[in-house]
Amino acid sequence: MNTDGAGQRMITILGPTASGKTALAAHLACKLGAEVISADSRQVYRGMDIGTGKDIADYTVKGHTVPYHLIDICEPGTKYNLFRYQQDFLCCYEQIRKRGILPILCGGTGLYVEAVLKGYSLSPVPQNPDLRKSLESKTLPELAQMLVELKERNQSAMHNKTDVDSCQRAIRAIEIETYNLHTPTAERLSPPVDSLVIGVSIDRDERRRRITKRLKDRLANGMVEEIEGLLKRGIPAQELIYYGLEYKYVTEYLIGHLSYEEMFRQLEIAIHQFAKRQMTWFRGMERRGFTIHWIDAMLTMEEKVEEILRLW
């Protein structure tokens, strides 16, 4: 991967949850007159704001609102996926470039980041009602084992444990693997994007401190009420549980499956585990040929921006 700023067409800022990457991307965009493209698999949903950590206020820097893309683009309760993200990213990216503006890709969904940088060839996978009906009575461990066996046959890797954190997700993953097993993936022209890749590095203890503080802040500032409102709008509990983390555990609290204390404790652990999986993915990207320039999250904002500009 090219790591020289000259001639590169994009800057990518990645990092684990609570590392401060969104604020950094916004400050950098303000300095460069750039626009931010989100790479977050849950911030695409309208009305899912506090739980997904959209932090829209971060996009206002010194009174200037930095344009951002791929946030609030679909309704909660729908299923957004990697194939759609790749299409949406390319559309945004090309439009921004045509206007002579630099795009900054920012997010923590490693699969989305890697897919657009590397130019994955993907095909949409339709639903298989017969397969779904045959799987609906199976337990989560049974579905997980089926998925592992299918992925071995397809020689594909488990993206992360969210593939199997609910029966609904596991069934969709089995549906995709079954489709891929019997259907050659149609090659799509999706060129790789040459990008300077910046990683925000944060000490494990500091990351854990920030995650716990942020979770307490979100709960104190309306996260439970936000998710309660989604349920009242008629979005089924299972659909919200599908989105994982905050939406899974708070929904289970609201429908009486968990006490408040159980919800907080289990959610806090799940977010810490999620951040660890994010870092595992980013380290895997380095093994797969990406050069990631890591900068310290504890530097001042000005120092971080200057370090990126030096690399650029």
C-alpha positions as CSV (number, residue, x, y, z in Angstrom):
1,M,0.0,0.0,0.0
2,N,1.2,3.5,-0.9
3,T,1.9,5.5,2.2
4,D,3.1,8.8,0.7
5,G,0.6,11.6,1.0
6,A,1.4,13.1,-2.4
7,G,-1.0,11.8,-5.0
8,Q,-3.2,10.0,-2.6
9,R,-6.9,10.5,-3.0
10,M,-8.2,10.2,0.5
11,I,-7.3,10.3,4.2
12,T,-8.7,7.5,6.4
13,I,-8.9,7.9,10.2
14,L,-9.7,4.7,12.1
15,G,-9.6,3.6,15.7
16,P,-11.5,1.8,18.4
17,T,-14.6,3.2,20.0
18,A,-14.0,6.2,22.4
19,S,-10.6,7.0,20.8
20,G,-11.8,10.5,19.6
21,K,-11.5,9.7,15.9
22,T,-14.7,11.6,14.8
23,A,-13.6,14.9,16.5
24,L,-10.1,14.5,14.9
25,A,-11.6,13.9,11.4
26,A,-13.7,17.0,11.8
27,H,-10.8,19.2,12.9
28,L,-8.7,17.9,10.1
29,A,-11.5,18.4,7.6
30,C,-11.9,22.0,8.8
31,K,-8.2,22.6,8.3
32,L,-8.1,21.1,4.8
33,G,-11.6,22.1,3.5
34,A,-12.4,18.4,3.3
35,E,-15.6,16.4,3.9
36,V,-16.1,13.4,6.1
37,I,-17.5,10.0,5.0
38,S,-18.6,7.9,7.9
39,A,-17.6,4.2,8.1
40,D,-19.9,3.1,10.9
41,S,-22.4,0.3,10.4
42,R,-25.0,1.7,12.8
43,Q,-24.8,5.5,12.3
44,V,-26.6,5.0,9.0
45,Y,-29.9,4.7,10.9
46,R,-32.1,7.7,11.6
47,G,-33.2,8.2,15.2
48,M,-30.5,5.9,16.5
49,D,-28.3,8.8,17.8
50,I,-27.1,8.4,21.3
51,G,-26.6,4.7,21.2
52,T,-24.5,4.8,18.1
53,G,-22.5,7.8,19.3
54,K,-23.1,10.1,16.3
55,D,-21.8,13.1,18.2
56,I,-23.0,15.4,15.5
57,A,-21.8,18.4,17.5
58,D,-18.2,17.2,16.8
59,Y,-18.7,18.2,13.2
60,T,-18.9,21.9,14.2
61,V,-15.4,23.3,14.5
62,K,-14.8,26.9,15.4
63,G,-18.2,27.8,14.2
64,H,-17.8,26.0,10.9
65,T,-20.0,22.9,10.2
66,V,-17.9,20.2,8.4
67,P,-20.0,18.3,5.8
68,Y,-20.5,14.7,6.6
69,H,-22.0,11.7,4.7
70,L,-23.5,8.3,5.2
71,I,-25.1,9.2,8.5
72,D,-28.9,9.1,8.9
73,I,-29.5,7.5,5.5
74,C,-32.0,4.7,6.3
75,E,-34.8,3.9,8.7
76,P,-34.3,1.9,11.9
77,G,-35.7,-1.6,11.7
78,T,-34.2,-2.0,8.2
79,K,-31.1,-4.1,7.3
80,Y,-28.1,-2.1,6.0
81,N,-25.2,-4.2,4.8
82,L,-21.7,-4.1,3.4
83,F,-22.8,-4.4,-0.2
84,R,-25.0,-1.3,0.2
85,Y,-22.3,0.6,2.1
86,Q,-19.8,0.0,-0.7
87,Q,-22.2,1.4,-3.3
88,D,-23.1,4.4,-1.1
89,F,-19.4,5.1,-0.3
90,L,-18.4,5.0,-4.0
91,C,-21.3,7.4,-4.9
92,C,-20.2,9.9,-2.1
93,Y,-16.5,9.5,-2.8
94,E,-16.9,10.2,-6.6
95,Q,-19.2,13.2,-6.0
96,I,-16.8,14.7,-3.5
97,R,-13.8,14.2,-5.7
98,K,-15.6,15.7,-8.7
99,R,-16.0,18.9,-6.7
100,G,-12.3,19.0,-6.2
101,I,-12.6,18.3,-2.5
102,L,-10.6,15.8,-0.3
103,P,-12.7,13.0,1.3
104,I,-11.8,11.9,4.8
105,L,-13.1,8.4,5.6
106,C,-13.7,8.0,9.4
107,G,-15.0,5.1,11.4
108,G,-14.5,2.1,13.5
109,T,-16.3,-0.6,11.4
110,G,-13.1,-2.2,10.1
111,L,-14.8,-4.4,7.6
112,Y,-16.4,-1.3,5.9
113,V,-13.1,0.5,5.9
114,E,-11.1,-2.4,4.5
115,A,-13.8,-3.2,1.9
116,V,-13.7,0.3,0.3
117,L,-10.0,0.8,0.5
118,K,-9.2,-2.6,-1.0
119,G,-12.1,-2.7,-3.4
120,Y,-13.9,-5.9,-2.5
121,S,-16.0,-7.5,-5.2
122,L,-19.4,-8.2,-3.7
123,S,-22.8,-9.3,-4.9
124,P,-26.2,-8.7,-3.1
125,V,-27.5,-11.8,-1.4
126,P,-31.3,-12.2,-1.6
127,Q,-33.4,-13.7,1.3
128,N,-34.1,-17.4,1.2
129,P,-37.5,-18.0,2.9
130,D,-37.2,-21.8,2.8
131,L,-33.8,-21.8,4.4
132,R,-35.0,-19.3,7.0
133,K,-38.0,-21.4,7.9
134,S,-35.8,-24.5,8.3
135,L,-33.5,-22.7,10.7
136,E,-36.0,-20.8,12.9
137,S,-36.3,-23.6,15.4
138,K,-32.6,-24.0,15.9
139,T,-30.7,-22.7,19.0
140,L,-28.0,-20.1,18.7
141,P,-25.2,-22.6,19.4
142,E,-26.6,-24.9,16.7
143,L,-26.7,-22.0,14.2
144,A,-23.1,-20.9,15.2
145,Q,-21.8,-24.4,14.5
146,M,-23.6,-24.5,11.1
147,L,-22.0,-21.1,10.2
148,V,-18.5,-22.2,11.2
149,E,-18.9,-25.3,9.0
150,L,-20.2,-23.3,6.0
151,K,-17.4,-20.7,6.3
152,E,-14.8,-23.5,6.4
153,R,-16.3,-24.9,3.1
154,N,-16.3,-21.4,1.6
155,Q,-12.8,-20.7,3.0
156,S,-14.1,-17.4,4.5
157,A,-13.4,-16.1,7.9
158,M,-15.8,-15.1,10.7
159,H,-15.8,-11.3,10.5
160,N,-16.3,-11.0,14.3
161,K,-18.5,-12.4,17.0
162,T,-21.4,-10.2,16.0
163,D,-22.1,-12.7,13.3
164,V,-23.5,-15.0,16.0
165,D,-24.6,-12.7,18.8
166,S,-28.3,-13.3,18.0
167,C,-30.2,-16.0,16.1
168,Q,-31.4,-13.4,13.6
169,R,-27.8,-12.4,12.7
170,A,-26.6,-16.0,12.6
171,I,-29.4,-17.0,10.2
172,R,-28.6,-14.1,7.9
173,A,-24.9,-15.1,8.0
174,I,-25.8,-18.7,7.1
175,E,-28.0,-17.4,4.3
176,I,-25.1,-15.4,2.9
177,E,-22.7,-18.3,3.2
178,T,-25.2,-20.8,1.6
179,Y,-25.7,-18.4,-1.3
180,N,-22.0,-17.9,-1.8
181,L,-21.5,-21.7,-1.7
182,H,-23.8,-22.3,-4.6
183,T,-23.5,-19.0,-6.5
184,P,-20.3,-17.7,-8.0
185,T,-19.8,-14.2,-6.8
186,A,-20.3,-11.8,-9.7
187,E,-17.3,-9.6,-10.2
188,R,-18.1,-5.9,-9.7
189,L,-15.8,-3.1,-10.8
190,S,-15.0,-1.6,-7.4
191,P,-11.5,-0.1,-7.7
192,P,-9.3,0.2,-4.5
193,V,-8.9,3.7,-3.1
194,D,-5.4,5.0,-2.5
195,S,-5.5,6.5,1.0
196,L,-3.2,7.7,3.8
197,V,-4.4,5.6,6.7
198,I,-4.2,7.1,10.2
199,G,-4.9,5.0,13.3
200,V,-5.8,6.6,16.7
201,S,-3.9,4.7,19.3
202,I,-5.2,4.7,22.8
203,D,-3.9,3.0,25.9
204,R,-6.0,0.1,27.0
205,D,-6.7,1.5,30.5
206,E,-7.6,5.0,29.2
207,R,-9.8,3.4,26.6
208,R,-11.6,1.4,29.3
209,R,-12.0,4.6,31.4
210,R,-13.4,6.6,28.5
211,I,-15.9,3.8,27.5
212,T,-17.3,3.5,31.1
213,K,-17.6,7.3,31.4
214,R,-19.2,7.7,28.0
215,L,-21.7,4.9,28.8
216,K,-22.7,6.6,32.1
217,D,-23.1,9.9,30.2
218,R,-25.2,8.4,27.5
219,L,-27.5,6.7,30.0
220,A,-27.8,9.9,31.9
221,N,-28.6,11.9,28.8
222,G,-31.5,10.0,27.2
223,M,-30.2,6.7,25.7
224,V,-32.8,4.6,27.4
225,E,-35.5,7.1,26.4
226,E,-34.3,7.0,22.8
227,I,-34.6,3.3,22.6
228,E,-37.9,3.3,24.4
229,G,-39.1,5.8,21.7
230,L,-38.1,3.4,18.9
231,L,-40.0,0.6,20.6
232,K,-43.1,2.9,20.9
233,R,-42.8,3.7,17.2
234,G,-43.5,0.0,16.5
235,I,-40.0,-1.2,15.8
236,P,-40.0,-4.8,17.1
237,A,-37.7,-5.5,20.0
238,Q,-35.9,-8.2,18.0
239,E,-35.0,-5.7,15.3
240,L,-33.4,-3.5,17.9
241,I,-31.6,-6.4,19.5
242,Y,-30.2,-7.2,16.0
243,Y,-28.2,-4.0,16.1
244,G,-26.2,-5.2,19.1
245,L,-24.4,-3.4,22.0
246,E,-26.5,-0.5,23.4
247,Y,-29.6,-1.4,21.4
248,K,-29.4,-5.1,22.4
249,Y,-28.9,-4.6,26.1
250,V,-31.1,-1.6,26.7
251,T,-33.9,-3.2,24.8
252,E,-33.6,-6.3,26.9
253,Y,-33.8,-4.1,30.0
254,L,-36.9,-2.3,28.6
255,I,-38.7,-5.6,27.9
256,G,-37.9,-6.9,31.3
257,H,-35.2,-9.5,30.5
258,L,-32.5,-7.7,32.5
259,S,-32.4,-5.4,35.5
260,Y,-30.9,-2.0,35.1
261,E,-27.7,-3.1,37.0
262,E,-27.4,-6.3,34.8
263,M,-27.9,-4.2,31.7
264,F,-25.2,-1.7,32.6
265,R,-22.7,-4.4,33.7
266,Q,-23.3,-6.6,30.6
267,L,-23.3,-3.7,28.2
268,E,-20.1,-2.2,29.7
269,I,-18.3,-5.6,29.2
270,A,-19.7,-6.0,25.7
271,I,-18.4,-2.5,24.7
272,H,-14.9,-3.3,26.1
273,Q,-14.9,-6.6,24.1
274,F,-16.1,-4.8,21.0
275,A,-13.2,-2.2,21.3
276,K,-10.8,-5.1,21.6
277,R,-12.2,-6.8,18.5
278,Q,-11.9,-3.5,16.6
279,M,-8.2,-3.4,17.4
280,T,-7.7,-7.0,16.4
281,W,-9.3,-6.2,13.0
282,F,-7.0,-3.1,12.5
283,R,-3.9,-5.2,13.4
284,G,-5.1,-7.8,10.9
285,M,-5.3,-5.0,8.3
286,E,-1.6,-4.3,8.8
287,R,-0.9,-8.0,8.3
288,R,-2.9,-7.9,5.1
289,G,-0.7,-5.2,3.7
290,F,-2.1,-1.9,4.9
291,T,0.3,0.7,6.4
292,I,-1.4,2.4,9.3
293,H,0.3,5.4,10.8
294,W,-0.6,5.3,14.5
295,I,-0.9,8.6,16.5
296,D,-1.4,9.0,20.2
297,A,-4.9,9.8,21.2
298,M,-3.5,11.7,24.3
299,L,-1.9,14.3,22.1
300,T,-3.7,17.7,21.9
301,M,-6.0,18.1,18.9
302,E,-3.5,20.6,17.4
303,E,-0.7,18.1,17.7
304,K,-2.7,15.3,16.2
305,V,-3.8,17.5,13.2
306,E,-0.2,18.7,12.7
307,E,1.1,15.1,12.7
308,I,-1.4,14.0,10.1
309,L,-0.6,17.1,7.9
310,R,3.1,16.2,8.2
311,L,2.4,12.6,6.9
312,W,0.1,14.0,4.2
